[in-house]
Amino acid sequence: MEVRVHKFDHKGWPMYLTVMSGKRIAEISDVDSVDKDPDAYQREPIKARFADIKNFIENTEGLIPGAILLNVRPDKLDSVQSSYSKLGEQGGIEFGIVNLPDEKFAWVMDGQHRVGAFERLDGDVLVPVVLTLGLSRPKEGETFNVVNSNQKNVPASLNFYDLFRYSEEGVKEWTRKAKKESEQLAYNIVVAINKDSLWQGRINLTGVRGMKRAINLKGFMDALDPVVKDRTFATLPQDKQIELVRTFWQAVNKVWPIALSPDSASVLNKTFGVTVACGIAIDIFLYCRELNDSSEDKMAELLDSVKPLVGDWSPYGPLRSYMGGGRKNVAFVIGTLRDRLRNRMEEIRQEQSVKAA
């Protein structure tokens, strides 16, 4: 693939600046993530973000002009550099043509979710690319950490304030529609499991105080937020969605039968526990799809791996210090459990590889 590039040095490292199609970027690059290699420097991609970005590109007028940062490691460097032909120079910056390999030869240092979305587009989109030349894997990981650690998060309220002030009407409408759809889906699931599941009659649908229910409707809907916003889950038939959630809670009950009993004072009978459990549900669904087994037993097998981290969900157990700490503590606990599930899934993959060999 022949592309025009600007060539320059950044702190002694040669780089190319160019423009490529999103699908082409996906074809020639890979991500050094822990789902492929336990020693990788990037986390497993969140597949829901692929679909979210794809929907944003295809269904709104919003732009994503940020450059994708790629690197060519030393083992592939010669095949790239040897094909470069200088055409000229201006202001100390060379420009020329390089014939890039058709195989995967580059590593994504920043932009893995955008690249995943590009691969899934029905059409295509042109994207700026910065291609560093010759960074080793450790240097690549160091650069990744620097780029991501120095990007301070914009407060959510300011983010939405600016979005609605400055974005095109199509972006605003897409945001409203997505929010409405996810809320409706969460509502339908909660109402359904309150009628027919181990949560039957235990959810306060009205919000009236004093009903002695484990959790109210809004609390359960909020807990389901990461589940209903997963685009793979959202595109399933509604009966399948409800069945998956129902089966997940049956699996939770199988692993921790006392904790979910109606009279239990466990964390699982509180908004905190429900939110934490729902926070790992989408990982359970993802891994079960990979294993081609979404049964209660398989979900319970995966959930069993987090037992050392939560104990019996007692308010006096391992979770005690995190209760009452707000969203930050909830997010920390969910992240810790997700890491353990990811490790367990990697163990299962390795076991399957040994059996296949």
Stockholm file with secondary structure:
# STOCKHOLM 1.0

chainA/1-357         MEVRVHKFDHKGWPMYLTVMSGKRIAEISDVDSVDKDPDAYQREPIKARFADIKNFIENTEGLIPGAILLNVRPDKLDSVQSSYSKLGEQGGIEFGIVNLPDEKFAWVMDGQHRVGAFERLDGDVLVPVVLTLGLSRPKEGETFNVVNSNQKNVPASLNFYDLFRYSEEGVKEWTRKAKKESEQLAYNIVVAINKDSLWQGRINLTGVRGMKRAINLKGFMDALDPVVKDRTFATLPQDKQIELVRTFWQAVNKVWPIALSPDSASVLNKTFGVTVACGIAIDIFLYCRELNDSSEDKMAELLDSVKPLVGDWSPYGPLRSYMGGGRKNVAFVIGTLRDRLRNRMEEIRQEQSVKAA
#=GR chainA/1-357 SS CEEEEEEEEETTEEEEEEEEEHHHHHHHEECCBTTTCTTCSBCCCCHHHHHHHHHHHHHSCCCCCCCEEEEECHHHHHHHHTTEEEEEEETTEEEEEEECCSSCCEEEEECHHHHHHHHHCSSCCEEEEEEEESCCHHHHHHHHHHHHHTCCCCCHHHHHHHHHHHSCHHHHHHHHHHHHHHHHHHHHHHHHHHHSSTTTTCEESSCCTTSCCSEEHHHHHHHTHHHHTCHHHHTSCHHHHHHHHHHHHHHHHHHSTTTTSTTCCSGGGSHHHHHHHHHHHHHHHHHHHHTTCCSHHHHHHHHGGGHHHHTTCCTTSTTGGGTTSHHHHHHHHHHHHHHHHHHHHHHHHHHHHHHHC
#=GC SS_cons         CEEEEEEEEETTEEEEEEEEEHHHHHHHEECCBTTTCTTCSBCCCCHHHHHHHHHHHHHSCCCCCCCEEEEECHHHHHHHHTTEEEEEEETTEEEEEEECCSSCCEEEEECHHHHHHHHHCSSCCEEEEEEEESCCHHHHHHHHHHHHHTCCCCCHHHHHHHHHHHSCHHHHHHHHHHHHHHHHHHHHHHHHHHHSSTTTTCEESSCCTTSCCSEEHHHHHHHTHHHHTCHHHHTSCHHHHHHHHHHHHHHHHHHSTTTTSTTCCSGGGSHHHHHHHHHHHHHHHHHHHHTTCCSHHHHHHHHGGGHHHHTTCCTTSTTGGGTTSHHHHHHHHHHHHHHHHHHHHHHHHHHHHHHHC
//
